[in-house]
């Protein structure tokens, strides 16, 4: 027996849509059994600026490694963090 889905409302903006989904179950509007994965290659992940205190020697070493790899040292830090996070999550 097929599930009868409700029609999605039209939203004026993202805030209105966000408020709607905070109070409604998506399974009433979408058939997740027929959903397919979608790649969004141009979507940039949200970022948050943080302040991080590092010993000067560590920062100098990071800059040296980054220079050898020809990448910004902040990118190197993110790369190192991502590798370690992935490693920890696999355990």
Buried (B, 14 or more C-beta within 10 A) or exposed (E): EEEEEEEEEEEEEEEEBEEEEEEEEEEEBBEEEEEEEEEEEEEEEEEEEEEEEEEEEEBEEBEEBBEEEEEEBEEBBEEEEEEEEEEEEEE
